[in-house]
């Protein structure tokens, strides 16, 4: 396979000649994010990094958040912690929000932002006292936030927040009635309980909730085509086909025509196809090659 061109030109040399599936190629220049995604799919990760670094340094591309997130994915896949951390500092200053988290060794290789390391210095976990009181913890949190400048707050251990004390202090301070109380639902705890509940498949069937779907893993290529066969079998008896892409490192460009045709065939059979938990790199690749016309692409959360 010829080496894809690097820079602002289209990466036509990385593409199979002629057609992809039954789709005509557009001969126009690809957006930078899609160009980098095609380079990565063609196993030219270093070239993809160069394209994205050039993008975020230019005035027109500095606000291209997708390019930043794709760079995080590339540094993670290359196990380049130094570049990842340097980019994280720039990202925090630029966008004034926490960057994606580094996935330590042993975590899912294709999921650098879902399996988060909790060793970052700006992480604070609220821990209620035995009676559920939070006043002392909130004081610690305020001091911590002032010292750090930015902070990520974990409220997973907070079961409830009482309105009595806060409402009284608000009324005294501002001489107006406090906001109305609304029941707080801890979604983290609820999700954990749901995950540990027995017979999830049966529960999903009763409630109509979507299944977790078939999970693809690693590099999707001809070398592990058995995954695609299994995915087809999974899709056969379903009207909605959810494919978990969270552990997919890369979709090999040489295999994209096959992957495209499979997804298109499932959709044309009258089924709804959802490719979920996509990395920015894989999402951009699928958009570049038109897969989004036959499947709903759902990116994983960036932080």
N, C-alpha and C positions, 0 to 999 in steps of 0.2 A: 504493500500500500504506500502511495506517495506521501511524503510529509506535508501536512497541511500548512498553508501560508500563515504567517503570524503578522498581526497588525490590523489595519482597518479594512483590508481586502476580504472578500468572501473566501471561505475555506472550501472551495469547490473540489480541491484535490483530495480531501478526506472523504468525499461522498462516493458511494457506488455510482457508476455511470448510468445515465438515463433516467430511471425512475426508482422510486421507493414504494414498494407495494404497487398500488395502481395510481399513485399520486405523481403529478408532474412537479419537477423542481422549479422553484422560483430562482431566476438567475441573478436577482438583486443581492446587494451586500447584506449580510446578516447583522443584526444588532450585536454589540460587543458581547453581551452576556451569552447569547446563543452561539456566537463564534467560539468563545472559550469552552462552552459545554461540548461542542462538537470536537474540539481539540482534545479535551479530556477523554471523551468516549473513544477517540481514535488512539488512546494511550500516549498522548503527548501532553502530560500534565504540566511540565515545565513551561511549555509554550503557552498553555492556558493561563498560568500564573503571570507571565509577562504581559499578556493581553490585558488582564484585569488590573494589574498594578499600574499600567499606563493609563487605563481608564480613570481610576480614582485619583490620579495625580493631575489630570486635566481639569480645567475649570468647568467644562461642560459635563464631566462625569463624576465630579466629587460627591454629588448628591444621589448617585446611582446606588441605592442601598443594596440592590440585588447583586451588584458586582462585589461589594464588600462581603456579603454573606457567602457568595461562591468562593471567595478567597479563603474564608474560614474553613470551608469544606475541603478545599485543596490542601491547605496546611495540615488539617487533621488527617487526611488520607495519606499524606507523606510523613506523618509522625513528626512534623516540624514544630515543636512546641515554642521555640524561640521566635519564629516568625508569627506564630499564632498569637502569642502574648503581646508582641510589638503592635500587631494589627489591632488587638483588643484595646490597647491604650488609645490609639488614634480614633477608633470607632466610638469609644466612650466620650471623648472630647467633641467629636464631630456631631453625633446624634443625641448626646446627652441622655443616654440610656445604657443599661448593662449590655455588654457584648455576649455573643454565644459562649457557652462553656466548653472547656477542653474535656474530652473523654479520656480518662486514664486507661492504661493498658488493662485488658480484660473485659472492658465494656464493649458493647456492640460496635463493631468497626464502622458500620454504615450509619450510625446514629450519634454523631458527635454532639448534637444539641439536646437530645432527649435525656440521655444518661449523663447527668451533670455531676461533676466533681464538686464537693462542698468544702474545698480547702481554700476558697477565695477569701481574702481578708475583709471583704465588704458584706459578708453574710451574717445575719443576726436572726436567731430563732427565739420567738417569744415563748417563755415557759411559765405558765401560770403557777401560783403558789398552791399549796394543798387545798385551800378553800376556793380556788379559782380566781383569786385576786390578781390583777395585772398592773396595779399602780406602780409598784417598785420596778417591774420589768419595763414599763413604758419610760420611766425616768432613765433607766440604763440605756434604752433604745435611743432616746433623744441625745444623750451624751455620746453614744457610739456614732450616730449619724453626723453630728457636728464634727467629730474627730475625723471621720472617713471622707466626708464630702458627698459620697454616694453610698447607697446601702440597698441590699436585697433582703427583704423581710419574709421570714417563714412563720406562718400562723397555723401550721398544720396541727399543733397541739392545743390550740384555743378552741374549746368546744362551744363557748357562748360568750357574748359580751353584754354585760348588764347595763341598762340605760339609767339606773337610778342616780349614781354618783356623778356621771358625766353630764346628765341632763341638769342636775341641780347647779353644778359649777358653771355651765353655760348660761343658765337663766340669771345667776348672780352677776356674772361677768358682763353680759350684753343687755341685760334687763329686757329680754324678750323670751318667748317660749322656745324651748329647744325643738329640733326636728322630731317628727313623729317616729316612733320606734318601728323598725321593720325586722322581721325574723331573719337572722343570719344563718345561712346554710353553709357549712364547711364542706366544699366540694371535694377537697383532698381526702378527708376522712370518709366521705360517702363513696368516693371512687375506690378507696382501699377496701371498704366493706363489701362493695359489689364484686371486687376482684376475688375476694376470699369466699364468696357465697358459693354453695354447691350447685351443680348442674347449670352452668351459665348458658349452655346452648338451649336447654329446655326453657329457661327463663326468657331468653331472647325470643324464642318462638311464641311464647305466651303473650309477651308485651309488644311484639312486632319490631323490636329494636334490631338494627342491622348487625350481622355477624362480624367477627373480627376479620374474616376473609382469609384468602390464601396468601402466605408470606413468601415472597421471593427473597433470595439471599445472595450475598457476595457479588461477583461479576456475572452478569447475565450474558452468556455467550454460547456458542455452539458446543463448547466443552461441557456445559451443564444443561443441555437442552431438555433433559428429563424434567426440569422444573416447569418448563413451558407446557409439556405434555400433562403434567399433574395439574397445572393451572387450568388447562382446557377441560380436564375431567371434573375439576371443582366447579367450573362454570356451567357444565352441561345441564345440571338440575336446578339452576337458579335463574331468576329473572333480574336480580341485582348482583353483580359480581364485584366484590371488593377485594382489591389486591394490596396487601400491606407491603410497601416499598421501603420501609424504614431501615432495613438491613441490607439494602442494595447499595454496594459501593459504586458500581459503574455498570452502564449498559454498553457493551462493546459495539462500536460503530459498525463493524462488519456483520453484526447480528441484528442490526436495527431493522432491516427490511423484513426479516422473519417475525420479530417482535411486533412490528407495525401491522403486518398482515393478520397475526393472531388476534390482536386487540380489535382490529377493524371487523374481522369475521364474527367475533363475539357480539359486537355492537349491532352488526347488520342482522344477526339472528334475533333481534328484538330485545336484547338485554341491555341494562344500564351498567356501564363499566366505570368503576371508581378506582383510580390509582392513588392510594392514600399515603401520607407521611413521606412525601418525596423530598429529597435534598434539593437545594437550589440548583445544583449542577444537573441533576437528572430531570428536574422539571423544565429547565431551560432547553435541554436537549430535545425532550418530547414536544415542546412547543415549536422549536425550530423545524422539526420534521413533520408537523401537522397531526401528531397523535391526539392532541387536544380536541380535534374534530370528532373523535370517536370515543373519547373517555373523559371523564371529569378528573382533572388533576388537582390534588389537594396537597399543598406544601405542609411540611411539619413546621411547628412554631419556631421562630428564629431565636427565642431566648426564654 
